[in-house]
Amino acid sequence: MKKILSCAAGLGLAFAATNSFALSLNANTSSNGTQVNASQGLFPGLDAGIGYFETDDNGHTNKAYSGSLMFSPYTPLVDLSVGARYQYWDAHRGHGGGVGLGGSAFVDTPIPRVSVGGYGFYTPEGLSHGDYEKGYEYGAQLRATLLANTYGYVGYRYVRADFDGHDTSTLDSGPVFGVSVGF
């Protein structure tokens, strides 16, 4: 019995050590929107995240709440991540959500501590509910490492959504500035 408890305690400590620097917080802003995300490593290469996004669409405030599960396989040249994100919209044009599939890819540049890349998510009609029919979000970023586990970035974000009974709506588009801090 003592061997089993010792083994379980050792595995627990190993798991905790693996995740000791796996928490990250990300905040960004654009001319019409603000976004805050947090992610935590569950296992090596597997992260879970939550997020909040608020944007002003022609004088109307739209809010989105999200949860994601992302897989990041080891690749020597590309920082790659693929997975799914559930996003619920509390918007002027309707309420509802859906599961978006997507990911991100970033590569180092010849400039030390600088990388460039992009991300994207697409939510098809078959994976949505409520007034939300389908949508997509994509962006490009230039990142610069400021300190260990901390980087600042500039980029471009585009968010578009279809709500039942309304024309397709661009909820946010334009330059984005942000920072990500890892613990």
N, C-alpha and C positions, 0 to 999 in steps of 0.2 A: 504494500500500500504506500509506503514511504517513497519507493522508487517511482510509482505512478505520479504522486503529488510533486516530487522533485522534477520529474520530466515535464509535467504540465506547467509548473512555475517557470522552468527554463524556456519552454516554448512561448509562454506569455511574455517574458522579458525580451526574448528575441523579436517577437512581433511588435512590442512597444518600441524597441530600439529602431526597427525598420521604419516606423512611422514617426519618429521623433522630430523630423524636419519636414513632414509631409503636409502640414497645414499651410494653405496660402490664401491671402486676401487680395482682391483685385478691385479697384475702383477706377471708373473713367467717366468722362463727360464730353458732350458735344454741344452744339448750339441749341439743340432741341431736347436732348436726353441726358439722363444720368443712369449709370449702371453700377451695381455692387455685387460681387460674387465671392463665395468662399468655397474652397475644395479641400478635401482630406483624403489622403492615401488610405485605402483599405488593405491592399496587398501590394507588393511590388508590381508596378505597371497598371494598377487599377485604382481609379480615383472616383469619389462621389462628390457632387457639388450642389450648392443651392445658389439662387440668384434672385435679384430684384432689378427691374428695369422700368424707368418712368420716362415718358416722352410726351411732348406737347405737339399734337397734330392739329394745326390750324386753330389754335385756341382751346382745344379739348385735351384734357389730361388722360393718357392711356397708361395703364400699369400692367406689367407682366411679372409673374412669379414662376420660377423654374427650378427643376431638379435634374441632375444629369448623372450618368454613369459612363465613364470614359476609360478606354484601354489604350495604353501607351507602350507598344512593343519596343524592345531595344533595336535601334537602327543606328549605325555608326555615323552617318552623315546628315540625317534628317531627324529633327525632333517632331515625331509623328504621334497623333492621337486620333482615335476613331471611337464612335459610340452613339449614344442616344440621349436626347434631352426632352423632358416633358415641360411644356410651357403653357401656363394658363393666363389668358388675357382678360383684364377688366378694362374694357375700352369703350369709348364713346359710341362706336358702331356696333358693339356686341360683346357678349361674354362667352368664353369657351376656351378650349385648349386642344393640345395634341402632342403627339410624340414626333419629334424631329430627328432625323438621322443625319450625321455629319462628322466633322472633325476639323483638325488643324495640321499644318505642316510648316515648320520653320527651319531655315538653314543659316549657318554662320556666314558672315561676309568676310572679305579680306581685312576689314577694319576690326581690330581686337575688341572683344566684348560687345559686338553688334551683330544682330541677326535680323533676318527679314522673312516674312511669310504671310500666311492668311488662314482664315477659318470660314466655315460655312455650315449651315443647317437647313434642311428642307423638310417641311411637314406636309405630307400629301393628304388629300381628302379622306382616304381610307383610315388614317390614323388620328383623325380629329373628331371633336364633339362640340355640342352647343352651337352658337352662332359662328364660331371660327371654322372656316372651311379648309383653308390651306395657307401656307406662308413660307417665307424664307428669310434668312439673315446671312449676310456674308460680310467679310471685311478683310483688309490688308493692314499689316503693321510693320513698323520698323522699331526694333527693341534695342535698348542699350542697358547693359548691366551696370548698375550704380554701385552696389555693394553685394556681398555674397547673398544669394537668394532674393535679391531685390533688383527689379528693373523698371525703367520708365519706358513709355512707348508713345508714338504718334501713329496715326493711321486714318483709315476711312471705314465707315460702317454704313450698311444699307439694310433696312428692315422693311419688309413688305408683307401685308396680310390681306386675305380675302375674308370678309364677314358676310353671312347670309343676308341677302336683300340689299347689299351695298356694292358699289364699285370697288375694285382693288384699291387699297390705300397704302401709300408710302408713309410709314409711321416715323421713320428717322433716316436721314441720309446726310453724310458730310464728314468733316474731319473729327477725329476723336483724339483725346489726350488722356493718358492714364498712368497708373503705377500699380505694380504687383509686389507684394511682400510675402516671403516665405518664412516659416518658423520651423 
